[in-house]
């Protein structure tokens, strides 16, 4: 009864234009099913609010229900712009038979990984231990005590789907059968898995400061892994090289090693030419599925673009390549036009999927072109030049359509068209703008409009740094507005919160929220000279020291001492899509020391370095940002601090 009243109040607040996201509708167009996620603010959770699955958000009520019934918990983790999360929702969580089995045998829990970074990280470690890989959607079975005993990622719905022998429904039946008949085996498994997760969550402190050899080894390894034709790391998929590039450029500057400059230059150039870059609208997609950077996974994340802007800025400063400056300016224009809230905060992401001309949700539909569409947008003369420059053909390069990409230098295209390089460049720039506005008529991909503190900090840094390098006050102003937004909406009672949506702050901030946002404040201080930003950064660091720092062994935990206790309290040191929290915190301490010359900051940074040397030595490919921080410290190169 209480839930029904809450649902009714939320439905009323959404107004008459609200359309339930489900295929299960009554004759009036309202959802046949509504679950507890309808009361949440996360766009990802709300996508599942009308599934026939009786979802709970992560919290005490879900685990109390599991204990009361003696049932396992089915944990499903994803995010709003995740293509395969949408696929699994449609195939399994909207399926009445599968939903009924889940509801009768599990307590189903949905988690937005971008809001609950701690939950996602801990159980992703469990999945990687169990399967050797990870990804989203993530599917984990837990005991009511939150201990994992089974895990995986995306599962096709039924036996034979997508070529699998065992589909999700059969798998769930076997898991429940094992739960009922062999609980002793499950309990033994949970013990082993939990111990393994706890061991990987915190590194044993080595006690010594890593030396220069670690940096040399990292650069040598990057050389070995380098794709000499396409840039980046050899093979596919290819992820944006935002973290190795600063390390390469620092090595080039220090050692005068032209090979390192070439690696950074070629990587940045090939990314900017490939389909991973949005040539019509600016900004980068999440990653390329192929080794040539051509076919992207089409979602666009705020953090990727925030990290790539400083990388291209550094590339421009090192090479003076005009295209690198253009990429920075086009990417920041994309953020200003499409990813900025009215009062200055930056939205999180846009989806890979959108509605095609067939009225179906398709990956990449918004971003791809036919020659006919190009002509309709540009006119025949301009379309001919644009088609040649952007490699648009009748055959296409993606499901019969074309992902815009650049295969030939501008000079070669101009020569083949019989016009000057300057006139073609001007034509192409006008064409980009026309394509952008023509594309806006299409159904847009879903935009995740929650404001995440950490990612806003990264984008603040991007704008502030670009403002300094290009002497553009408007860029610094954008960073300033975002800082004010976060401090007004996500800094309450002396603590940062993780995310903000629908007038609500959600979840206490994590280490990366403090480290990235503080870095953004320091960049803003350096850009406009206002000591308020430095004072605020110092205050936030004090919170980090009191609530997140391991003052005994060095380094920082992901969660504060008073946040929810999970099966492990992690010290993040490995880079994933983002720099590791500890590398970011160390870099922030080094910057505070460089600005204030207070030795306590340096002492804490050194203590943190000493906590992780074995991790640095054993897994260099995943620790570019930690090696970059070490490089800054050992060579007193605070100008390279990101």
C-alpha positions in Angstrom: 0.0 0.0 0.0 2.8 2.4 0.9 4.7 1.5 -2.3 1.5 2.1 -4.4 1.1 5.5 -2.9 4.7 6.4 -3.6 4.3 5.2 -7.2 1.2 7.3 -7.6 2.9 10.4 -6.3 5.9 9.9 -8.7 3.6 9.2 -11.6 1.7 12.4 -10.9 5.0 14.4 -10.7 6.1 13.1 -14.1 3.1 14.6 -15.8 1.1 13.6 -18.8 4.0 13.5 -21.2 5.8 10.6 -19.4 6.0 7.4 -21.4 6.9 4.2 -19.7 9.9 2.5 -21.1 8.4 -1.0 -21.6 6.6 -3.1 -24.1 4.0 -4.2 -21.5 1.3 -1.5 -21.6 -2.4 -1.4 -20.8 -5.1 -0.1 -23.1 -4.4 3.5 -21.8 -0.7 3.3 -22.6 0.4 2.9 -18.9 2.8 0.3 -17.8 1.4 -3.0 -16.6 4.4 -3.3 -14.2 6.1 -0.8 -11.9 8.8 -1.7 -9.4 10.9 0.1 -6.7 13.2 1.6 -9.3 10.4 4.0 -10.2 11.3 5.9 -7.0 15.0 6.4 -8.0 16.7 9.2 -9.9 19.3 7.3 -11.8 18.5 7.2 -15.5 19.8 3.7 -15.7 17.6 2.5 -12.8 14.6 4.3 -14.3 15.1 2.5 -17.6 14.2 -0.7 -15.7 11.4 0.8 -13.5 8.6 -0.9 -15.6 10.3 -4.3 -16.2 8.2 -7.2 -15.0 11.2 -8.0 -12.8 10.5 -7.0 -9.2 13.7 -4.9 -8.9 15.1 -3.5 -5.7 17.8 -0.7 -5.6 20.9 -1.6 -3.7 20.2 -1.2 0.0 19.2 -2.8 3.3 15.6 -3.6 2.2 16.8 -5.9 -0.6 19.2 -7.9 1.6 16.7 -8.0 4.5 14.2 -9.5 2.1 16.8 -12.1 1.0 17.5 -13.1 4.6 13.8 -13.3 5.4 13.0 -15.5 2.4 16.3 -17.4 2.5 16.8 -16.6 -1.2 19.9 -15.6 -3.2 20.3 -12.1 -4.6 20.5 -11.6 -8.3 22.7 -8.5 -8.8 22.6 -6.8 -12.2 25.0 -3.8 -12.7 25.1 -1.5 -15.7 24.7 2.1 -16.9 22.3 4.1 -18.9 24.2 4.3 -22.2 25.4 0.7 -22.3 24.3 -1.0 -25.5 24.5 -4.6 -24.2 22.6 -3.6 -21.0 19.8 -2.5 -23.3 20.0 -5.8 -25.2 19.8 -7.9 -22.0 16.9 -5.8 -20.7 14.9 -6.4 -23.9 15.8 -10.1 -24.2 15.5 -11.2 -20.5 14.2 -8.5 -18.1 11.2 -7.7 -20.3 10.5 -11.4 -20.9 7.5 -12.5 -18.7 8.7 -16.1 -18.2 12.2 -15.1 -17.2 10.9 -12.3 -15.0 8.5 -14.6 -13.2 11.2 -17.1 -12.5 13.5 -14.4 -11.1 10.7 -13.0 -8.9 9.9 -16.4 -7.5 13.4 -17.5 -6.8 15.7 -14.5 -6.3 15.8 -11.0 -4.8 16.7 -9.0 -7.9 18.9 -5.9 -7.3 19.8 -3.2 -9.9 22.8 -1.0 -9.6 24.0 2.0 -11.6 27.7 1.5 -11.7 28.3 5.2 -12.2 26.5 6.0 -9.0 27.8 3.0 -6.9 31.4 2.8 -8.0 32.3 0.8 -4.9 29.7 -1.9 -5.5 30.6 -2.2 -9.2 34.3 -2.4 -8.5 34.2 -5.0 -5.8 31.9 -7.4 -7.7 33.7 -6.8 -11.0 36.8 -8.2 -9.2 34.7 -11.3 -8.3 33.5 -11.7 -11.9 37.1 -11.4 -13.2 38.3 -14.0 -10.7 35.5 -16.4 -11.7 35.7 -15.9 -15.5 38.9 -14.1 -16.4 37.1 -11.1 -17.9 34.6 -8.5 -17.1 32.2 -6.0 -18.6 28.6 -4.7 -18.5 25.9 -5.7 -18.0 27.5 -7.5 -15.0 25.5 -10.3 -13.5 26.4 -11.7 -10.0 24.6 -14.0 -7.6 25.1 -13.2 -3.9 24.2 -14.6 -0.6 22.1 -12.4 1.7 25.4 -11.4 3.4 26.5 -9.8 0.0 29.1 -12.6 -0.7 29.4 -13.6 -4.4 29.2 -17.2 -5.6 28.5 -16.9 -9.3 29.2 -14.2 -11.9 29.3 -13.2 -15.5 28.4 -10.4 -17.9 25.8 -10.5 -20.7 23.8 -13.7 -21.1 21.5 -14.5 -24.0 18.0 -15.3 -22.8 17.5 -18.9 -23.9 19.4 -22.0 -24.9 20.7 -21.6 -28.5 20.3 -17.8 -28.6 23.4 -16.1 -30.2 25.0 -19.6 -30.4 25.2 -20.3 -26.6 24.4 -23.8 -25.3 22.9 -22.5 -22.0 20.8 -19.4 -21.9 20.0 -17.1 -19.0 16.8 -18.8 -17.9 18.4 -22.3 -17.8 21.3 -20.9 -16.0 19.1 -19.3 -13.3 17.2 -22.6 -12.8 20.5 -24.4 -12.3 21.7 -21.7 -9.8 18.5 -21.9 -7.8 18.7 -25.7 -7.9 22.2 -25.6 -6.5 21.1 -23.1 -3.9 18.4 -25.4 -2.7 20.3 -28.7 -2.8 24.0 -27.9 -2.4 24.2 -24.9 -0.2 27.3 -26.2 1.4 29.2 -26.0 -1.9 27.9 -22.5 -2.4 29.1 -21.5 1.1 32.6 -22.9 0.4 32.7 -21.0 -2.9 31.7 -17.7 -1.4 34.5 -18.1 1.2 37.1 -18.6 -1.5 35.8 -15.9 -3.8 35.5 -13.4 -1.0 39.1 -14.1 0.2 40.4 -13.7 -3.4 38.5 -10.4 -3.8 39.9 -9.1 -0.5 43.5 -9.9 -1.6 43.1 -8.1 -4.9 41.4 -5.1 -3.3 44.4 -3.9 -1.3 48.1 -4.2 -2.3 50.7 -5.1 0.3 52.8 -2.1 1.0 56.3 -2.5 -0.4 57.9 0.1 1.7 60.3 1.5 -0.9 59.9 4.4 -3.3 59.9 3.1 -6.9 62.9 4.3 -8.9 63.5 5.6 -12.4 63.8 2.1 -13.8 60.0 1.7 -13.4 59.5 4.7 -15.8 62.0 3.3 -18.3 60.4 -0.1 -18.1 57.0 1.4 -18.8 58.2 3.3 -21.8 60.0 0.3 -23.1 56.8 -1.7 -22.8 54.8 0.9 -24.6 57.3 0.7 -27.4 56.9 -3.1 -27.6 53.1 -2.9 -27.7 52.9 0.0 -30.1 50.8 -0.4 -33.3 53.2 1.1 -35.9 50.6 1.5 -38.5 47.5 2.7 -36.5 48.9 4.1 -33.3 47.9 3.0 -29.8 48.3 -0.6 -28.6 48.4 -3.4 -31.1 45.2 -5.2 -31.7 41.5 -4.6 -31.1 39.4 -3.3 -29.5 41.2 0.0 -29.2 40.5 2.4 -26.3 41.3 6.1 -26.2 45.0 6.5 -25.4 44.4 9.4 -23.0 46.7 8.1 -20.2 49.8 6.7 -22.1 50.1 9.9 -24.2 51.2 12.2 -21.4 53.8 9.6 -20.3 55.1 9.3 -23.8 55.4 13.1 -24.2 57.1 13.5 -20.8 59.6 10.8 -21.8 60.2 12.6 -25.1 60.8 15.9 -23.4 63.1 14.5 -20.8 65.1 12.1 -23.0 64.8 13.8 -26.4 63.6 10.4 -27.7 61.9 11.1 -31.0 60.4 7.6 -31.1 58.2 8.5 -28.1 57.1 11.7 -29.8 56.2 9.7 -32.9 54.2 7.2 -30.9 52.1 10.0 -29.3 51.8 12.0 -32.5 50.7 9.0 -34.6 48.2 7.8 -32.0 46.6 11.2 -31.6 46.4 11.7 -35.4 44.9 8.3 -36.1 42.3 8.7 -33.4 41.4 12.1 -34.8 41.1 10.7 -38.4 39.2 7.5 -37.4 35.5 6.9 -36.9 36.1 6.9 -33.1 36.0 10.7 -33.5 32.7 12.3 -34.4 33.6 14.4 -37.4 30.2 16.0 -37.7 29.6 16.9 -34.0 33.0 16.8 -32.3 34.1 14.6 -29.4 35.1 10.9 -29.1 33.1 7.7 -28.9 33.8 5.2 -26.2 36.2 2.9 -28.1 36.9 1.4 -31.5 36.0 -2.2 -32.2 38.7 -2.6 -34.8 42.4 -1.9 -34.9 42.1 1.1 -37.3 40.0 3.2 -35.0 37.2 3.1 -37.7 34.1 1.4 -36.2 33.3 2.8 -32.7 31.1 1.7 -30.0 28.9 4.7 -30.4 28.2 5.8 -26.9 30.0 9.1 -25.9 31.3 9.5 -22.3 32.1 12.8 -20.6 35.2 11.4 -19.0 36.7 10.1 -22.3 36.4 13.6 -23.8 37.6 15.3 -20.6 40.8 13.2 -20.6 41.4 13.4 -24.3 41.3 17.2 -24.4 44.5 17.6 -22.3 46.2 14.8 -24.3 45.5 16.7 -27.5 46.6 20.0 -25.9 49.9 18.4 -25.0 50.1 16.9 -28.4 49.5 20.4 -30.0 52.2 22.0 -27.7 54.7 19.3 -28.7 54.0 19.1 -32.5 52.2 22.4 -33.3 49.8 20.2 -35.4 46.8 22.4 -36.4 44.5 19.4 -36.4 45.2 18.7 -32.7 44.1 22.3 -31.8 41.0 21.8 -33.9 40.2 18.5 -32.1 40.3 20.3 -28.8 38.1 23.2 -30.0 35.6 20.9 -31.7 35.4 18.6 -28.6 34.9 21.5 -26.2 32.2 22.9 -28.6 30.5 19.5 -28.5 30.5 19.6 -24.7 29.2 23.2 -24.6 26.4 22.5 -27.2 25.3 19.0 -26.2 26.6 18.1 -22.8 26.2 21.2 -20.6 23.3 21.8 -18.2 21.7 25.2 -18.2 23.4 26.2 -14.9 26.8 24.9 -15.9 27.2 21.3 -14.8 28.3 18.7 -17.4 26.0 15.7 -18.3 27.4 12.2 -18.1 27.0 10.4 -21.5 24.9 9.7 -24.6 23.7 6.4 -25.8 25.1 4.2 -28.6 21.6 3.4 -29.7 19.0 5.7 -31.4 15.9 5.3 -33.5 16.6 4.6 -37.2 14.4 5.4 -40.2 12.9 1.9 -39.7 11.6 3.1 -36.4 13.9 0.6 -34.6 16.5 1.3 -32.0 19.9 0.7 -33.7 23.4 1.2 -32.7 25.0 4.1 -34.6 21.8 5.2 -36.4 22.3 8.8 -35.3 25.9 9.0 -36.5 26.0 7.2 -39.9 25.4 8.5 -43.4 24.5 7.4 -46.9 25.7 9.4 -49.9 22.1 10.5 -50.5 21.9 11.9 -46.9 25.2 13.7 -47.4 23.8 15.4 -50.5 20.5 16.3 -48.8 22.5 18.0 -46.1 25.2 19.7 -48.1 24.0 20.0 -51.7 25.7 18.1 -54.6 28.9 20.1 -55.0 29.8 20.2 -51.4 28.7 16.6 -50.8 31.1 15.4 -53.5 34.0 17.0 -51.8 32.9 15.9 -48.3 32.2 12.3 -49.5 35.8 12.1 -50.8 37.3 13.6 -47.7 35.2 11.6 -45.2 35.4 8.4 -47.2 31.6 8.1 -47.8 30.8 5.5 -50.5 27.6 3.7 -51.7 28.8 0.4 -50.2 29.4 2.0 -46.8 31.6 0.8 -44.0 29.0 0.0 -41.3 25.9 -2.0 -42.0 25.4 -0.3 -45.4 26.0 3.2 -44.1 29.1 5.2 -43.5 31.0 6.2 -40.4 32.7 9.5 -41.3 36.5 9.0 -41.3 39.6 10.5 -43.0 41.7 8.2 -45.1 43.7 10.8 -47.2 45.5 14.0 -46.2 43.7 17.2 -47.0 46.3 18.1 -49.6 45.7 14.9 -51.6 42.0 15.3 -51.6 42.3 18.9 -52.7 44.6 17.9 -55.6 42.2 15.2 -56.8 39.3 17.8 -56.7 41.4 20.4 -58.5 41.2 23.0 -55.8 43.5 24.6 -53.3 44.1 23.1 -49.9 42.9 26.3 -48.2 39.5 26.4 -50.1 38.9 22.7 -49.4 39.6 23.2 -45.7 37.2 26.1 -45.5 34.5 24.0 -47.3 35.0 21.0 -45.0 34.7 23.2 -41.9 31.4 24.6 -43.2 30.3 21.1 -44.1 30.9 19.8 -40.6 28.6 22.5 -39.2 25.9 21.8 -41.7 26.1 18.0 -41.0 25.8 18.7 -37.3 22.6 20.8 -37.7 21.1 18.4 -40.3 21.8 15.5 -37.9 20.0 17.3 -35.1 16.7 16.6 -37.0 17.2 12.9 -36.3 16.0 11.2 -33.1 18.8 11.8 -30.7 20.4 9.1 -28.6 19.4 9.0 -25.0 21.4 11.5 -22.8 22.2 10.5 -19.3 21.8 13.9 -17.5 23.0 13.0 -14.1 25.9 15.2 -13.0 28.9 13.2 -11.6 31.4 15.1 -9.4 34.5 13.3 -10.6 33.7 13.6 -14.3 32.9 17.3 -13.9 36.2 17.8 -12.2 37.9 16.2 -15.2 36.0 18.4 -17.7 36.8 21.5 -15.5 40.5 20.7 -16.0 40.0 20.3 -19.7 38.3 23.7 -20.1 40.7 25.5 -17.7 43.8 24.1 -19.4 42.5 24.9 -22.9 41.7 28.4 -21.7 45.3 28.8 -20.5 46.9 27.4 -23.6 44.7 29.1 -26.2 44.1 32.2 -24.1 40.3 31.7 -24.3 38.5 33.3 -21.3 35.2 31.6 -22.3 36.8 28.2 -21.7 37.9 29.3 -18.2 34.4 30.6 -17.6 32.9 27.2 -18.4 35.2 25.5 -15.9 34.2 28.1 -13.3 30.5 27.6 -13.8 30.9 23.8 -13.4 32.9 24.3 -10.2 30.1 26.5 -8.8 27.5 24.0 -9.9 29.3 21.1 -8.0 29.9 23.2 -4.9 26.3 24.4 -4.9 24.7 21.0 -5.5 27.1 18.3 -4.5 29.0 19.7 -1.5 26.8 19.4 1.6 27.6 19.3 5.3 31.3 19.4 4.6 31.3 16.3 2.2 31.2 15.8 -1.5 28.4 13.7 -3.0 28.9 11.4 -6.1 26.1 12.5 -8.4 23.1 14.8 -8.8 19.9 14.3 -10.6 16.3 15.5 -10.2 17.2 17.9 -7.4 18.9 15.1 -5.4 22.5 14.3 -4.5 23.1 10.6 -4.5 25.8 8.6 -2.5 28.8 10.0 -0.6 31.7 10.8 -2.9 34.4 8.3 -3.6 38.2 8.9 -3.8 38.0 9.8 -7.5 35.4 12.4 -6.8 37.7 14.2 -4.4 40.9 13.7 -6.5 39.4 14.7 -9.9 37.4 17.6 -8.6 40.3 19.0 -6.5 42.5 18.7 -9.6 39.9 20.7 -11.5 39.9 23.4 -8.8 43.7 23.6 -9.0 43.6 24.0 -12.8 41.0 26.7 -12.4 43.2 28.4 -9.8 46.1 28.4 -12.2 43.8 29.7 -15.0 42.2 32.6 -13.3 44.3 33.2 -10.2 41.4 33.3 -7.7 42.7 32.0 -4.4 39.2 30.7 -3.5 39.7 27.7 -5.7 43.0 26.9 -4.0 41.5 27.3 -0.6 38.6 25.0 -1.5 41.1 22.4 -2.9 43.0 22.5 0.4 39.8 22.0 2.3 38.8 19.0 0.2 42.3 17.5 0.6 41.8 17.7 4.4 38.6 15.6 4.0 40.5 13.1 1.9 43.2 12.8 4.6 40.8 12.3 7.4 38.3 10.0 5.7 40.1 8.2 2.8 43.8 8.1 3.5 45.5 5.1 5.0 47.8 7.0 7.4 49.5 3.9 8.6 50.4 2.1 5.3 50.0 4.9 2.8 47.7 5.5 -0.1 44.0 6.0 -0.2 40.9 3.8 0.0 38.1 4.2 -2.6 35.5 4.7 0.2 35.4 6.9 3.3 35.7 5.3 6.7 32.1 5.9 7.3 30.6 4.7 4.0 28.8 1.4 3.6 31.0 -1.6 4.5 31.2 -4.1 1.6 33.1 -7.4 1.6 36.3 -5.5 0.9 37.5 -1.9 1.2 39.5 -1.2 -2.0 42.6 0.8 -2.6 42.4 1.5 -6.4 45.7 1.6 -8.1 45.0 0.3 -11.6 43.8 2.5 -14.5 40.6 1.5 -16.2 38.6 3.9 -18.3 39.8 6.5 -15.8 43.1 7.1 -14.1 43.3 5.3 -10.8 42.1 7.0 -7.7 45.5 6.7 -5.9 47.5 8.0 -8.9 45.1 10.9 -9.1 45.4 11.6 -5.4 49.2 11.5 -5.5 49.3 13.9 -8.4 47.0 16.2 -6.6 49.3 16.2 -3.5 52.3 16.9 -5.7 50.5 19.9 -7.2 49.6 21.2 -3.8 53.2 20.9 -2.8 54.4 22.7 -5.9 51.9 25.5 -5.3 52.2 25.9 -1.5 55.7 24.4 -0.8 54.3 22.8 2.3 56.3 19.6 2.8 53.4 17.7 4.4 51.9 17.2 0.9 55.1 15.8 -0.5 55.5 13.5 2.5 52.1 12.0 2.0 52.7 11.6 -1.7 55.9 9.7 -1.0 54.2 7.5 1.6 51.5 6.6 -0.9 54.1 5.7 -3.6 55.8 3.4 -1.0 52.5 1.6 -0.6 52.4 0.4 -4.2 55.8 -0.4 -5.8 55.1 -4.0 -6.2 51.8 -3.2 -8.0 53.6 -0.8 -10.3 56.3 -3.3 -11.1 54.0 -6.2 -11.7 51.3 -4.6 -13.9 52.8 -1.6 -15.8 50.2 -1.6 -18.7 47.4 -0.9 -16.3 49.3 1.8 -14.3 50.2 4.5 -16.8 48.8 7.3 -14.5 50.8 6.0 -11.5 54.0 5.9 -13.5 53.2 9.4 -14.8 52.8 10.6 -11.2 56.2 8.9 -10.3 57.8 10.6 -13.3 56.5 14.0 -12.1 57.9 13.4 -8.6 61.3 12.0 -9.6 61.9 14.7 -12.2 60.3 17.6 -10.4 58.1 18.2 -13.4 55.0 19.7 -11.8 54.0 21.3 -15.1 53.1 17.9 -16.3 50.6 17.3 -13.5 47.2 16.7 -15.0 
